[in-house]
Amino acid sequence: MPKNIHIDKFKKDNEAEYKEYYSNTEEIRTLKLELMTPEKKLEYYRQKELAKDKYKKLI
């Protein structure tokens, strides 16, 4: 049986856990942002933009 069939079966079998994990990840990110001070939020978004720019340069 080809390797990609095993991967597809694994993804299908674990789809609910995958969705729950990413849902929880988004909730945590949202809560962390709510708890940040305005200065920390500015730094967070600045770093996020720098990372995007760096990624674009790599491509």
Secondary structure, DSSP 8 states (H G I E B T S, - for coil): --HHHHHHHHHHHTHHHHHHHHHHHHHHHHHHHHHS-HHHHHHHHHHHHHHHHHHHHH-
